[in-house]
Amino acid sequence: KVVPRLVLHVHTLPWVSGSGINTFFSMKLLNREKYVGALACQPGGRLEDLVRLNNMAFYPVSSMRAEVSPGNDIKAVRELIQLYRRIHPDIVHTHNSKAGFLGRLAGRFVPGVKIVHTVHGFAFHDSESWPRRTLFKNLERAAFPWAHRTIAISNALAEWGEREGIGTKGDYRIVWSGIDVARFHAADRMRGRALIGLEESQIAIGLVSKLWEGKGHDFLIEAAAPLLSENVKLVFIGEGPIERRLREKAEKLDSRNRVGAPHVIFAGFHPDPADVTAALDIAVLPAEFEGMGRVLLEAQACGVPVIGNRVGGMVDVIRDGGFLLHVGHTEAWRDALRKLISSPEERRAMGARGRAFVSELFSAQTMVNNLEAIYDEL
C-alpha cells in the first residue's frame, strides 16, 4: 500500500481569515490516498480549533508573530527547522509574507524537503511606511528562489510581483482561492437575517472581514452614513482589534442622527459565514489592498451583488456581479451604494450574474485539484 505523502502547511496567525480558510480547504479536500495535510502556526485561535476538529494534525509554533520581531523570528525559524526534522514532511507549503519568509528560510536548513509558497498578498502595500515597504520587498526578493514552486491566488498578484522584481509572472502558478460553492448556494437568507437581527424589509450593506486596519471599515462608515436609516443598515460581520474604535464611531453617528436602533450592526464572528452572507443585500469590501477578496466570491455565490476596490485580486473576482471602484473615492462609493439600495431589480440581476460567474471558476475542490497537480510534479 502506498503511504500518503505529508504536506505541512505553515501559516502565521491561527485566524479564520481568507488565507486561513484557503489553507484549511487545502488540507481537508486533499486526496487522502496520496497526501495528508498538517498545519504549523501560532497557537491559540479558531483556525487551530477548526483543524483539530477535523482530525488533522496541528503543530504550534509558539514564537510566530505577525509583526516584525527579530528575536521571535529567529526563534520561529529554529522551531520550524526542528519540526521539519522531526516529522519529515515531503512538502512544506508556506502562506503569507511572515510565515512564507520564515518557513522558506527554515527549509534551506533541511535537505530534501520540497517548498511550495502561496502569495495571498504582499506586505509592502501603500499604507506601510517607506522603510517597511523597502524591507519587505527585499525580503520577498531574497526568498523567492527558495521555493520550488510559487503560487499566486490571482493574476493581479503575479503581475504585482513581477513589477517589484519578485520573479516574473511566468514564474508563478495561478491557483484561484476556492470557496465551498455548494454551501453558499444552499445558504439560508432568512436564518442569516435572524442571526444578525434584521427585519425582512431592511436593506443590509455588509462587510464580512476581520475588524482590523486596511479592510476599509472606517471609510465605509463615512461613505454610507448619509444613506443609513431605519430601513438601511450597515453590518460588520467579524471580530478584531479595531472593534472598540468602530463602535465608538458608530455610536457618534447614531447620536448625530438621533436614532433609537443602531444604524451600524456588529454581528460578530460566525464560523459558518454562508447564512449571514446570504442575509445581505449588498456585500462590500473597500480594502486598501487585497490578494483576492474571497468574501466577494462567497457573496456572489449567494447571489448578492458586490462592490470592491480596483486593487489586487479584486479586479479578477468582480465582473458583471458588481462594481469596481477606486480606493478612497467616497462619492463614487456613495453613488454605487445609492444605486443598489434604490433598485431591487438591479440587485437581483447583478446577483444572478455574479452567482453564475463564481460557480464556474472558483470551487474549493478545483483549487485543491490544481494544488495536487503541483505537488505531483514535485
C-alpha positions in Angstrom: 0.0 0.0 0.0 1.3 3.5 -0.9 1.8 5.7 2.1 0.4 9.2 1.6 2.9 12.0 1.5 2.8 14.6 4.2 2.2 18.2 3.3 2.9 20.6 6.1 1.2 24.0 5.8 3.0 26.9 7.5 0.7 29.8 8.4 1.3 32.9 10.6 -1.9 33.5 12.6 -4.4 31.0 13.8 -7.3 33.1 12.5 -10.2 32.0 10.3 -9.4 34.6 7.6 -9.3 34.4 3.8 -5.8 32.8 3.8 -6.7 30.7 6.8 -9.8 29.2 5.1 -7.8 28.7 1.9 -5.2 26.7 3.9 -7.9 24.7 5.7 -9.6 23.7 2.5 -6.1 22.9 1.0 -5.7 20.3 3.8 -9.2 19.0 4.1 -10.0 18.3 0.5 -6.8 16.5 -0.4 -7.0 13.0 -1.9 -6.1 11.2 1.3 -4.7 8.2 -0.6 -2.0 10.5 -2.0 -1.5 13.3 0.5 -2.2 14.1 4.1 -2.2 17.7 5.4 -1.0 19.2 8.7 -0.7 22.8 9.9 2.1 24.6 11.7 1.0 28.0 13.1 0.9 30.3 16.0 -1.3 28.5 18.5 -4.5 29.6 20.3 -7.0 30.7 17.7 -10.1 29.5 15.8 -8.0 28.1 12.9 -6.3 25.7 15.3 -9.7 24.7 16.6 -11.0 24.1 13.1 -8.1 21.9 12.1 -8.2 19.8 15.3 -12.0 19.4 15.0 -11.5 17.9 11.6 -8.9 15.4 12.9 -5.9 17.0 11.2 -2.5 17.4 12.9 -1.7 20.8 14.4 1.9 21.8 15.3 2.2 25.0 17.4 5.0 27.5 16.5 5.0 29.5 19.7 7.4 32.2 18.5 5.5 33.0 15.3 4.3 36.6 15.3 2.6 38.8 12.7 4.7 41.9 13.5 8.5 42.3 12.8 10.2 40.9 15.9 13.8 39.8 15.2 14.1 37.8 18.5 10.9 35.9 18.0 11.5 35.5 14.2 14.9 33.8 14.9 13.2 31.5 17.5 10.4 30.7 15.0 12.9 29.6 12.3 14.6 27.4 14.9 11.2 25.9 15.8 10.4 25.2 12.2 13.7 23.6 11.5 13.3 21.3 14.5 9.7 20.5 13.3 10.8 19.7 9.8 13.5 17.4 11.0 11.1 15.7 13.5 8.1 15.0 11.3 9.9 14.8 7.9 7.3 16.5 5.6 7.6 15.6 1.9 6.3 19.1 1.1 6.3 22.3 3.1 3.6 24.7 1.8 4.0 28.2 3.2 1.4 31.0 3.2 1.5 34.8 3.6 4.5 37.1 4.0 5.8 36.3 7.5 5.2 32.5 7.6 6.3 32.5 3.9 9.7 34.0 4.6 10.4 32.1 7.8 9.1 28.8 6.5 11.1 29.0 3.3 14.2 30.1 5.2 13.9 27.1 7.6 13.6 24.8 4.6 17.1 25.7 3.4 18.5 24.0 6.5 16.6 20.7 5.9 17.9 18.9 2.8 15.3 17.1 0.7 12.2 19.0 1.7 10.2 20.5 -1.2 8.9 24.0 -0.7 5.7 25.4 -2.2 4.8 29.0 -1.3 1.4 30.7 -1.9 1.2 34.5 -2.2 -2.1 35.7 -0.7 -0.9 39.3 -0.8 2.3 41.3 -0.3 3.1 43.2 2.9 4.6 46.2 1.1 1.3 47.9 0.3 0.9 51.7 0.2 -0.4 52.0 3.7 3.0 50.9 5.0 5.9 53.4 5.6 8.7 53.7 3.0 11.3 51.9 5.2 9.0 49.0 5.9 7.9 48.7 2.3 11.6 48.6 1.2 12.4 46.0 3.9 9.5 43.7 2.9 10.3 44.0 -0.8 13.9 43.0 -0.3 12.9 40.1 1.9 10.4 38.8 -0.8 13.1 39.2 -3.5 15.6 37.2 -1.4 13.1 34.4 -0.5 11.6 33.9 -4.0 14.3 31.4 -5.2 14.0 29.3 -2.1 10.6 27.8 -3.2 10.4 25.0 -5.7 7.0 26.4 -6.8 5.4 29.7 -6.1 1.6 30.2 -6.4 -0.4 33.4 -6.6 -4.1 33.4 -5.9 -4.8 35.9 -8.7 -3.3 37.2 -11.9 -3.0 40.7 -10.3 -0.7 39.4 -7.6 1.6 37.7 -10.1 1.8 40.9 -12.1 2.5 42.9 -8.9 5.3 40.6 -8.0 6.8 41.0 -11.5 6.7 44.8 -11.3 8.6 44.6 -8.0 11.3 42.3 -9.2 9.9 39.3 -7.3 10.2 36.8 -10.1 8.4 37.1 -13.4 4.7 36.5 -14.0 5.6 33.2 -15.7 7.3 32.0 -12.6 4.0 32.0 -10.7 1.3 29.3 -10.9 -2.1 30.9 -10.7 -4.4 28.9 -8.4 -7.6 30.8 -7.5 -8.5 30.7 -3.9 -11.6 28.5 -3.9 -14.8 28.6 -1.8 -17.4 26.0 -0.9 -19.7 26.9 -3.7 -22.4 24.3 -2.8 -22.6 25.6 0.8 -23.1 29.2 -0.3 -25.6 28.2 -3.0 -27.6 26.5 -0.2 -27.3 29.3 2.3 -30.5 30.2 4.2 -31.1 34.0 3.9 -33.9 34.1 6.5 -31.8 32.2 9.1 -29.0 34.6 8.5 -31.1 37.7 8.9 -32.5 36.2 12.2 -28.9 35.7 13.4 -28.0 39.3 12.6 -31.3 40.7 13.9 -32.5 42.2 10.6 -36.1 42.6 9.6 -37.0 41.4 6.1 -37.9 44.9 4.9 -34.5 46.3 5.9 -31.7 46.6 3.3 -28.3 45.4 4.7 -25.0 46.7 3.4 -22.4 44.2 4.8 -18.7 43.8 5.2 -17.5 40.3 6.1 -14.0 40.7 7.4 -11.7 40.7 10.3 -12.0 44.0 12.1 -8.5 45.3 11.5 -6.7 48.0 9.6 -6.8 48.1 5.9 -10.2 46.5 5.2 -11.9 49.8 4.9 -14.4 49.8 7.9 -13.8 53.4 8.8 -14.1 54.5 5.2 -17.3 52.6 4.8 -19.0 54.2 7.8 -18.2 57.7 6.4 -19.3 56.8 2.8 -22.5 55.1 3.9 -23.5 57.4 6.7 -25.9 59.7 4.6 -27.6 56.6 3.2 -28.3 54.8 6.5 -31.8 54.9 8.1 -34.2 52.7 9.9 -34.6 50.7 6.7 -30.9 50.7 5.6 -28.4 49.2 7.9 -24.6 48.8 7.8 -23.5 45.3 9.0 -20.0 44.3 10.1 -19.5 40.6 10.4 -16.3 39.6 12.1 -14.1 40.4 15.1 -10.8 42.0 15.6 -8.6 44.7 17.3 -10.3 47.8 16.0 -13.8 46.9 17.1 -13.9 49.3 20.0 -12.9 52.2 17.8 -15.5 51.3 15.2 -18.2 51.0 17.9 -17.4 54.5 19.2 -17.6 55.9 15.7 -20.9 54.2 15.1 -22.3 55.5 18.4 -21.4 59.0 17.4 -23.2 58.5 14.1 -26.3 57.3 15.8 -26.2 60.1 18.3 -25.8 62.7 15.5 -28.8 61.2 13.7 -30.8 60.9 17.0 -31.9 57.3 16.3 -33.0 54.6 18.6 -32.0 51.4 16.9 -28.4 51.4 15.7 -27.6 52.1 12.1 -24.4 50.0 12.3 -24.8 46.4 13.5 -21.8 44.5 14.8 -22.8 40.9 14.1 -19.6 39.3 15.5 -17.8 36.2 14.2 -19.6 33.3 12.6 -17.7 30.1 12.0 -20.0 29.3 9.1 -20.5 32.6 7.2 -22.8 31.3 4.5 -26.2 32.2 6.0 -25.1 35.6 7.3 -23.6 36.4 3.9 -26.8 35.4 2.1 -28.6 37.7 4.6 -27.0 40.8 3.0 -28.5 42.8 0.2 -25.2 44.4 -0.9 -21.7 43.0 0.0 -18.8 45.3 0.1 -15.0 45.3 0.6 -13.4 48.8 0.5 -10.0 47.4 1.3 -6.8 49.4 0.5 -5.1 46.1 -0.6 -6.4 42.6 -1.1 -4.8 39.5 -2.5 -8.1 38.3 -3.9 -11.2 39.1 -1.8 -12.7 35.7 -1.3 -15.6 37.2 0.8 -16.8 38.8 -2.5 -16.7 35.4 -4.2 -18.8 34.0 -1.3 -21.3 36.8 -1.6 -21.7 36.3 -5.3 -22.2 32.6 -4.8 -25.1 33.6 -2.6 -26.5 35.8 -5.4 -25.6 39.0 -3.5 -24.2 42.0 -5.6 -20.8 43.3 -4.6 -18.7 46.4 -4.5 -14.9 46.4 -4.2 -11.9 48.5 -4.9 -9.8 48.3 -8.1 -6.8 46.8 -6.2 -5.1 43.5 -6.1 -7.1 40.4 -6.9 -10.4 42.1 -6.6 -10.1 43.0 -10.3 -10.2 39.3 -11.1 -13.2 38.4 -8.9 -15.7 41.2 -9.8 -17.1 41.1 -13.4 -20.8 41.6 -14.0 -21.8 40.9 -10.5 -20.9 44.2 -9.0 -18.9 47.5 -9.1 -15.2 48.0 -9.1 -14.3 51.5 -7.7 -11.1 53.4 -6.8 -9.7 53.5 -3.3 -10.9 56.4 -1.2 -13.4 57.8 -3.8 -16.2 58.5 -1.3 -18.7 59.9 -3.8 -18.3 57.0 -6.2 -18.9 54.6 -3.4 -21.9 56.5 -2.2 -23.3 56.6 -5.7 -22.9 52.9 -6.2 -24.5 52.1 -2.9 -27.3 54.5 -3.6 -28.0 52.9 -7.0 -28.2 49.4 -5.5 -30.2 50.5 -2.5 -32.8 52.1 -4.7 -33.2 49.3 -7.2 -34.1 45.8 -6.1 -34.2 44.8 -9.7 -30.6 45.8 -10.3 -29.6 43.9 -7.1 -31.3 40.7 -8.3 -29.8 41.0 -11.8 -26.3 41.7 -10.6 -26.6 38.9 -8.0 -27.6 36.4 -10.7 -24.7 37.3 -13.0 -22.2 37.1 -10.1 -23.6 33.7 -9.0 -23.1 32.2 -12.4 -19.6 33.6 -12.8 -18.3 32.4 -9.4 -19.9 28.9 -9.7 -18.0 28.2 -12.9 -14.5 29.1 -11.8 -14.0 29.3 -8.0 -14.8 26.0 -6.3 -12.5 24.8 -3.4 -12.2 21.4 -4.9 -10.9 22.8 -8.2 -8.4 24.8 -6.2 -7.2 21.6 -4.4 -7.1 19.6 -7.6 -4.7 22.3 -9.0 -2.6 22.2 -5.9 -2.3 18.4 -6.1 -1.1 18.7 -9.7 1.7 20.9 -8.4 2.5 18.5 -5.6 2.6 15.7 -8.1 5.3 17.5 -10.1 7.5 17.7 -7.0 
